[in-house]
Amino acid sequence: MPQNLLWLKKNKEIEGVLFKGVESNYNFNNLQSFLKQGSFPKFNDSSYSRDILLSQPVANELQIQLNDSINVYFINQQQGKASVRRLHVCGIFKTGIDEYDKTFAIGDLRLLQQVYNWQHGEIGGYEIFLKDYKNMDTMNYRLYDMLPQAWISRTIKQIYPNIFDWLQIQDVNRNVIFTVMAIVAIINLITCLLILILERTRMTGILKALGCRDWTIQKIFLYHANMIAVRGIIIGLVAGLGICILQQQTGFIKMNEAAYYVSEAPVYIIWWQVIAVCVATLLVCFLALLIPTWLVKTVRPVKAIQFR
């Protein structure tokens, strides 16, 4: 997929972008969710396609509408001249990443080959999509070792490092928020059970006087505390899933697209993760609730029975 500098002209407005040339078998599924209007370029067998796919920011800046015809000037930097073509705007896309949207337009590879007098089959580069983006560094190293010396391999992270730096910052924020929430929840659980035990000090003393073992009394408090925790988990699960499903259907939670690259909060429910979170929460609650029950061992029956 070669990229070449060109100028888009509509009336007296001019904007510079990079032209991505693709073949007829190019898989546009990766861009399907970003297509706002129209369709992807249509390819014919005899000549190159005159369709061009523009981004929403570029179209807005040049006041271009769907199905408009625009003059496209292809810049040949080596020869110092430009070739002009009249192209049809077949579709408008928007990824939400301004740096990408304001940079690229997509069209037929054969148009580039004709404008720059490339031989048949000559291209400027390949674009590789991975099923798991986490493997891109590993794949990049492998390609770098396999390619000829004149060729280079770069990942999308190397091309747009600022986007991935921003994503890493969001991951740090997420981890900090989750950690603070977990600490606050555990402290509240321990405090709740401590109050429950202190309110039942006389009961604890009477049970001990009747011969109950410490662990038996601890299990009584753990049972009631875990019932409260289970009810809380169920209420949280229902409320959380309800909000997530509602967001998927309506997108009522809006976001600043310029800052977050998305216009609404994205939601994707992975059921095994939901179950894992519920089980882990119950386990953490149980372990946290064990701590205050050790207070039962310090209770003396005589003093506890007299406790007011």
URFENJO-V347891 format. One record per backbone hydrogen bond with DSSP energy under -0.5 kcal/mol. NH is the residue of the N-H (numbers start at 0). CO is the residue of the C=O. If there is no record, write none. Layout:
nh->NH co->CO
nh->NH co->CO
This chain:
nh->3 co->18
nh->5 co->16
nh->6 co->72
nh->7 co->14
nh->8 co->70
nh->9 co->12
nh->12 co->9
nh->14 co->7
nh->16 co->5
nh->17 co->102
nh->18 co->3
nh->19 co->17
nh->19 co->104
nh->20 co->1
nh->20 co->18
nh->21 co->106
nh->25 co->22
nh->27 co->25
nh->29 co->26
nh->30 co->27
nh->31 co->27
nh->31 co->28
nh->33 co->30
nh->34 co->30
nh->34 co->31
nh->35 co->33
nh->35 co->91
nh->36 co->91
nh->38 co->89
nh->51 co->87
nh->52 co->105
nh->53 co->51
nh->53 co->90
nh->55 co->92
nh->58 co->54
nh->59 co->55
nh->60 co->56
nh->61 co->57
nh->62 co->58
nh->62 co->59
nh->63 co->58
nh->66 co->88
nh->67 co->64
nh->69 co->86
nh->70 co->8
nh->71 co->84
nh->72 co->6
nh->72 co->70
nh->73 co->71
nh->73 co->82
nh->74 co->4
nh->74 co->72
nh->75 co->73
nh->75 co->80
nh->76 co->74
nh->79 co->75
nh->80 co->75
nh->82 co->73
nh->84 co->71
nh->86 co->69
nh->86 co->84
nh->87 co->49
nh->88 co->67
nh->89 co->51
nh->89 co->87
nh->90 co->51
nh->91 co->36
nh->92 co->53
nh->93 co->33
nh->97 co->95
nh->99 co->96
nh->100 co->96
nh->101 co->97
nh->102 co->99
nh->103 co->99
nh->104 co->17
nh->105 co->52
nh->106 co->19
nh->108 co->21
nh->110 co->107
nh->111 co->107
nh->112 co->108
nh->113 co->109
nh->114 co->110
nh->115 co->111
nh->116 co->113
nh->117 co->112
nh->121 co->118
nh->132 co->130
nh->134 co->131
nh->135 co->132
nh->138 co->134
nh->139 co->135
nh->140 co->136
nh->141 co->137
nh->142 co->138
nh->143 co->139
nh->144 co->140
nh->145 co->141
nh->146 co->142
nh->150 co->147
nh->157 co->154
nh->158 co->154
nh->159 co->155
nh->162 co->159
nh->163 co->159
nh->164 co->160
nh->165 co->161
nh->166 co->162
nh->167 co->163
nh->168 co->164
nh->169 co->165
nh->170 co->166
nh->171 co->167
nh->172 co->168
nh->173 co->169
nh->174 co->170
nh->175 co->171
nh->176 co->172
nh->177 co->173
nh->178 co->174
nh->179 co->175
nh->180 co->176
nh->181 co->177
nh->182 co->178
nh->183 co->179
nh->184 co->180
nh->185 co->181
nh->186 co->182
nh->187 co->183
nh->188 co->184
nh->189 co->185
nh->190 co->186
nh->191 co->187
nh->192 co->188
nh->193 co->189
nh->194 co->190
nh->195 co->191
nh->196 co->192
nh->197 co->193
nh->198 co->194
nh->199 co->195
nh->199 co->196
nh->200 co->197
nh->203 co->199
nh->204 co->200
nh->205 co->201
nh->206 co->202
nh->207 co->203
nh->208 co->204
nh->209 co->205
nh->210 co->207
nh->211 co->206
nh->216 co->212
nh->217 co->213
nh->218 co->214
nh->219 co->215
nh->220 co->216
nh->221 co->217
nh->222 co->218
nh->223 co->219
nh->224 co->220
nh->225 co->221
nh->226 co->222
nh->227 co->223
nh->228 co->224
nh->229 co->225
nh->230 co->226
nh->231 co->227
nh->232 co->228
nh->233 co->229
nh->234 co->230
nh->235 co->231
nh->236 co->232
nh->237 co->233
nh->238 co->234
nh->239 co->235
nh->240 co->236
nh->241 co->237
nh->242 co->238
nh->243 co->239
nh->244 co->240
nh->245 co->241
nh->246 co->242
nh->247 co->243
nh->248 co->244
nh->249 co->245
nh->250 co->245
nh->250 co->246
nh->253 co->251
nh->254 co->262
nh->256 co->254
nh->258 co->255
nh->259 co->255
nh->260 co->256
nh->264 co->252
nh->269 co->267
nh->270 co->268
nh->272 co->269
nh->273 co->269
nh->274 co->270
nh->275 co->271
nh->276 co->272
nh->277 co->273
nh->278 co->274
nh->279 co->275
nh->280 co->276
nh->281 co->277
nh->282 co->278
nh->283 co->279
nh->284 co->280
nh->285 co->281
nh->286 co->282
nh->287 co->283
nh->288 co->284
nh->289 co->285
nh->290 co->286
nh->290 co->287
nh->291 co->287
nh->292 co->288
nh->293 co->289
nh->293 co->290
nh->294 co->291
nh->295 co->292
nh->296 co->293
nh->297 co->294
nh->298 co->295
nh->303 co->299
nh->304 co->300
nh->305 co->301
nh->306 co->303
